[in-house]
Amino acid sequence: MTALISLHNNVLGRIDRSANWLTPTLARLVFVAVLLVYYWNSATLKIDGSIFSPSAGAFGQIFPKAAEAVLYDVTQMTFFQRVVIFLGTVAEFVLPALLLVGLLTRVAALGMIGFVWIQTIVDVTGHGVKLGGLFDNALTLMDQRVMWTFLFLIIAINGAGPISIDRILRLK
């Protein structure tokens, strides 16, 4: 029995010692595998020729009720709506790219947490998506967004890991 406990402690001890680099590296890998293309595709749908020219799709995604009221005519957008769409589009390109390469990773992860919850508010209030709840034995929007937030929290707390530009800059 002592040998079994010793083996258990040795194996888990190695895992504990590797957690400071393994956990953030795996979290970034999961982000790249699951959400990177989702966000970049979403960002490309928001532009019409250039980053400064928002599409009707962007107007409809971010301000669905206002876009519907003017029949998705982008010339009817207010200055505020144009600024929000521009900043949201830039965030959807830049924040995932920063996470991909591991540059300003903690800040980018915190930015993504904010982005996810603003996105959730728009989905619920603007598009009528049901939020759902936790611990209800059903996979809901709330469950999905909590999981995404947890993934970004791991990165925000632990940093980018050893395979990152942050690590290279820290060594210099």
C-alpha positions, 0 to 999 in steps of 0.5 A: 500500500505504501508503494501505491501511495508513493507512486500516486504522490510521485505522479501527481507531484510531477503534474503539480510541478508542470501545471504552471506551464501546462495549464495555460498552454493547454487553455490557449490550445483549446481556445485556438481549436474551438473559438479562434476561427469562430471569432475571426469569421464573425469579424470578417462578416462585420466588414464590407470592403474595409474595417472602416466600412461596416456591413449590414450584417454587423449592424444587424448583429450588434444593433438588431432592433435599430437595424431592422427599424431602418431596413438594415440601411447602413447609411442610417447608422448613428456615429455611436453605432459606427464606433461600437461596430468598429471597436467590436470588429477590431476586438474580434480580430485583435484579441484572438490574435493576441491570444494565438501568439501569446502577446499581452495574453492576460490583458487579451483574456480579460478583454475576451471575457468582457467581449463574451458577456457583451456578446451575451447581453446582445444575444439575449436582449437584441436577438431574443436568445434564451439565456437559460441557467446553470445546474438545470441539466440542459446545455444553454447559452449561460452554460456555454458562456460560463465555460468560455469565461472559465477558459479565459480566466485560466489564461488571465490568471496563469498567463500564456505559458512558455510557448508565447511572445510574452515568455520571450519578452520576459526572458529579455 
